[in-house]
Each structure stands twice: as structure tokens, then as C-alpha cells.
Amino acid sequence: MFDPDELERIREAKAEWEEETLAPTLERFGERQEEFTTDTQGQEVKRLYTPDDVADHDYREDAGFPGEEPYTRGVYPTMHRGRLWTMRQYAGMGTAAETNERFEYLIENGSSGLSMAFDLPTQKGYDSDAAMAAGEVGKAGVAIDTLRDMEVVFDGIPLDEVSTSMTINAPAAVLLGMYIAIGDQQGVPREDLRGTIQNDILKEYIARNLYIYPPEASMRLITDIFEFCGTETPNFNTISISGYHIREAGSTAAQEIAFTLGDGIEYVQAALDAGLDVDEFAPQLSFFFNAHNNVFEEVAKFRAARRMWAKIMEERFGAENPKSKQLKFHTQTGGSTLTAQQVENNVVRVGYQALAAVLGGTQSLHTNGKDEALSLPTEKSVRTALRTQQILAHESGAADTIDPLAGSYYVESLTDDLEEEAFEIIEDVDRRGGMLDAVKSQWVQRQIQDVAYERQQEIEEGERVIVGVNEYQVDEEPDPDVEDMDEENEGRQKERLAEVKEERDEEAVEEALAALRDAAAGDANLVPPIVDAVKTYATVGEISNALREEFGEYRPSA
């Protein structure tokens, strides 16, 4: 990229600057600290970056143009100049009616996509009246027991006009079935349904523990969804391969890339082993990344991940369709960076994180409410979080040109460094038999836990400053305005579930569940019988239990 003679002149000029200009200043004033490092990598941040730091950079090979391989600069030719990212706000408010109300509020305030959070019982495949659900119904999201709940959630919301992302994994096929059933009720052609199911079970074994079935059975459900949606709902993203929770568990940026793409490799290979064609299902794959506070590291992370996925899909899997090589991703600002102390500071954190996501070329974005370290966000904090995105879009200029930090010696060097380290981790995973084996042996989990422990030690010892926590504290905190949880919700949800069970056709339910059990015992695609079952108002728990009978439940090794 640079003329060798010119590079040598730059090196000589830098050495002269260091001796004549820098050295006297350092001797007299020094610097703020002895060493500067990236936020999570711990890599040294040099005092100054020059063309010499990207001497081997080949523009066409390493950066290229937006919409063309290697997609470093973006997956679409016009990126945010042509269409702004989808502005999502995570919502799931105890009951279906409350969630519908929040969705309507967000749409009225300019949200261009819905993002649905489910309570823990739903995520674990339990009904609200199950013993295991006691005390958790509606607490971390909306309680969904039957299709009736989904009917209430989307009452008055036409599915052909919105895109819906659902954070659901182990029972993803069940909630997808409900969404399809709502679309069928509304008369929306299935090919017009748009949105995403997270459906990323490997990261549950790694970081969240909200799994149900053993990995092999879970992988079957995922590949069945790939196959079904490839023909039935071609505009619906079948999976959101999630680095977000890996980062929330404490990983470095390079680990977030490596383990996320490693999960993607495992899913692609599982689909190929199931007889699917890579260019038929791969365009429906999507990704989900975290955005933390170090703007430059985060932008470099997104750029490196795009470039890596294009290489992986072409070199490892022989993908030919350009859409199979495009890493399209949703971003959420970092929940683990939010502090209960001085919650107003979180508005600033979220703003910088959102900026990094936009500069990095995200396709959709969720900005956290300032109070999410304390509770579900209030309407006021959700509005502020949404306005953060709108100000970025319309006032900051960050969306006016494509990949604006490209060509920065620092950002290009950091992009290369992250790619190199992430590929090294993927090679280590390959030596261990792939992500599935690396997860089952707990190796991946240990890598993340070690980093998380080190970072926490740095915070406790004051080596890593967290504003308002270990520096710049205040003696008194005002009482925060938090979203109140109605403790009566659980009882009311159980009553609604009992009403549905009383009104439904029990014979139809039993026939649908029997058909599902038969499909699970064989090798038929499981999604059609799941869709049939939800239409009879079979519950999430009943459908999940039918699969539990065949697949069993996962118990991790010690």
C-alpha cells in the first residue's frame, strides 16, 4: 500500500521526532500512566501509529469496497447512507398485555423494529404453573405459555409491517411456530415475515445456561429450523449467532469474535451434515455482538469479524453466493458495563457504545436503558435510549459516510491484530474437535472465566477505573425511578393459562403432541408438527416436555 522508500523515510522521521520532540517532553512531564492497553485484549496501545504499522496492508485484499468481499467496510454498497440501521428496543414486560403496550409505545416513538424478551420459565420450556416457574413468572421478560399470549402481544401490530427479534434459544422452534401462527391468523404470507430468532444454543452452554436438551438434539432442532425457514419463511433470520452473552460473561474482544464465529462454523457444518446446501441456508444466518466502551477496539472488532466470516465461508465451506459470505449483525450495548452507582453515567456509556456500533456498520441496534442495572427499564429511560440512536442517525454525522474510520493507522492495525488473534483461537478450537467438543469439555467456559476473574481483580485493585464505582464516587445516591413489578402478575398469568386449557380442544392437543413425539423419535423435520401443536393451543411446557421425553435433558459435566 505504501512505497518502501517512503516507509523508510517515515521510520527515520519518526525516530527523529522521538529523539528531538518527544523525549524532552517525556522527561519533563511524563505520561498519565506507564502503559496503555486496549480495553479487553490487554494489548499495548502505541503512543503513535504511522503507515509503518500497516505496511503490509493491501487495500483491495484487506479493506475493499462496501458490498464487496472481504466486506471489511460493510456488507451493503450504501450502508447507512441508503438505509439506517433497524432501531430496536428490548421489551418484555411481565404480561402479554403490558408487552403489547410497550411495543405500541416504541412504535409511536419511532422504533423501526421490535425486540422481545421472555421470562426465565419460557426460556427454559416451563409453563407459568410449573413448580420450577414459581417466583420467576414475568420477571425477566414476558411470560408466554400459549398462542393466546402471543395473540395479545401482537394485537394491532401487523406482522407484514414490522421486524421482530426474539431472544429465545432452547424453545426457539416453539416461539417461531407461534409467530408463524400469528402471521397465518393475520393473513400475512409466510415469505413476508421478517425478524430473527436467536436460536443459538451453543452460547447457552457457554455463557447463560438456559438450555434444555443435550447438544446433539439441540443441533437437530437448529438445522430443522434452517431447512424449514429456507422454503417457508425465506426473509426471516433463522439464527442470531450470539457473541453478546459471551462478552457479557467476561470474554475479550478477540474471544468474542472467535467463539461466536466458531459457533457459526459448528452450525454450518451441522447443516451440511444434515444434507442442506450451504448457499440455501447461509444467507439467513445472522450474528449478534456486544458493544463496549472502547470505541476503537469495538469498531475494529466488527470490521475484523466481517472479513473473517467471508474468508471462513469461502475457504472452509466453499460458499459461492455472496450473501452466504456476508456477516450481518445486530448489536446491543453492553449490559455488564452499566452500573447501579450514578445511573445517569450509563446514558454516556450507552451513547459511546452505540457510536461504536454505528461506526462499525451494524445492521440493527438496541441501546440499553440507563436503569437496566437495577430493573426493567422505565418508559422514560427507554425513550432516552431510543433518542440516543435517533440523535446518532440524524445529528451526529456518524451515518453519513461508509466506514469512516477506515484508513486510520490505529484502527487498521487493531483490525489486523484482532483478526490474527481470533483466528489463532479458532485454530485452537479446531484442534480440540470444534466448538461442540470444546464446549462439552468446558474448555471454552474456562477461557472466559479466567479473563473475567483477571478483569474483576483489576477493578478491585483500582488498576481499571470504573467511573462512579472505584473512582469519582459520591456519598449519596438519589432514589432511582425504577420499573415496578406487579407481584400479582404470576397469579393472573396462571389464571389465564387455566382458562386456555379449559377452552381448547384437548383431543386435538393430544393428537398434535403425539405427532410431535413420533417426529422426534424419527428423522422428520420437527418444525411443522410444532407449528401444528401451537395452533391447538398446546403450551410451551407441553411441547418442550414432548421433546424432553425423547431427547432427555442436558446435565453438564463437573
C-alpha positions, 0 to 999 in steps of 0.5 A: 500500500505504501512505497518502501522508500517512503516507509523508510523515510517515515521510520527515520522521521519518526525516530527523529521526532522521538529523539528531538520532540518527544523525549524532552517532553517525556522527561519533563512531564511524563505520561498519565500512566506507564502503559496503555492497553486496549480495553479487553485484549490487554494489548499495548496501545502505541503512543503513535501509529504511522503507515509503518504499522500497516505496511503490509496492508493491501487495500483491495485484499484487506479493506475493499469496497462496501458490498464487496468481499472481504466486506471489511467496510460493510456488507451493503454498497450504501450502508447507512447512507441508503438505509439506517440501521433497524432501531430496536428496543428490548421489551418484555414486560411481565404480561402479554398485555403490558408487552403489547403496550410497550411495543405500541409505545416504541412504535409511536416513538419511532422504533423501526423494529421490535425486540422481545424478551421472555421470562426465565420459565419460557426460556427454559420450556416451563409453563407459568404453573410449573413448580420450577416457574414459581417466583420467576413468572414475568420477571425477566421478560414476558411470560408466554405459555400459549398462542393466546399470549402471543395473540395479545402481544401482537394485537394491532401490530401487523406482522407484514409491517414490522421486524421482530427479534426474539431472544429465545434459544432452547424453545426457539422452534416453539416461539417461531411456530407461534409467530408463524401462527400469528402471521397465518391468523393475520393473513400475512404470507409466510415469505413476508415475515421478517425478524430473527430468532436467536436460536443459538444454543451453543452460547447457552452452554457457554455463557447463560445456561438456559438450555434444555436438551443435550447438544446433539438434539439441540443441533437437530432442532437448529438445522430443522429450523434452517431447512424449514425457514429456507422454503417457508419463511425465506426473509426471516433470520433463522439464527442470531449467532450470539457473541453478546452473552459471551462478552457479557460473561467476561470474554475479550474482544478477540474471544468474542469474535472467535467463539461466536464465529466458531459457533457459526462454523459448528452450525454450518457444518451441522447443516451440511451434515444434515444434507442442506446446501450451504448457499440455501441456508447461509444467507439467513444466518445472522450474528449478534455482538456486544458493544463496549466502551472502547470505541476503537477496539469495538469498531475494529472488532466488527470490521475484523469479524466481517472479513473473517466470516467471508474468508471462513465461508469461502475457504472452509465451506466453499460458499459461492453466493455472496450473501452466504459470505456476508456477516450481518449483525445486530448489536446491543450495548453492553449490559455488564458495563452499566452500573447501579452507582450514578445511573445517569453515567450509563446514558454516556456509556450507552451513547459511546457504545452505540457510536461504536456500533454505528461506526462499525456498520451494524445492521440493527441496534438496541441501546440499553436503558440507563436503569437496566442495572437495577430493573426493567427499564422505565418508559422514560429511560427507554425513550432516552435510549431510543433518542440516543440512536435517533440523535446518532442517525440524524445529528451526529454525522456518524451515518453519513459516510461508509466506514469512516474510520477506515484508513486510520493507522490505529484502527487498521492495525487493531483490525489486523491484530484482532483478526490474527488473534481470533483466528489463532483461537479458532485454530485452537478450537479446531484442534480440540474437535470444534466448538461442540467438543470444546464446549462439552469439555468446558474448555471454552467456559474456562477461557472466559472465566479466567479473563473475567476473574483477571478483569474483576481483580483489576477493578478491585485493585483500582488498576481499571477505573470504573467511573462512579464505582472505584473512582469519582464516587459520591456519598449519596445516591438519589432514589432511582425511578425504577420499573415496578413489578406487579407481584400479582402478575404470576397469579393472573398469568396462571389464571389465564393459562387455566382458562386456555386449557379449559377452552381448547380442544384437548383431543386435538392437543393430544393428537398434535403432541403425539405427532410431535413425539413420533417426529422426534423419535424419527428423522422428520423435520420437527418444525411443522408438527410444532407449528401444528401443536401451537395452533391447538393451543398446546403450551410451551411446557407441553411441547418442550416436555414432548421433546424432553421425553425423547431427547432427555435433558442436558446435565453438564459435566463437573 
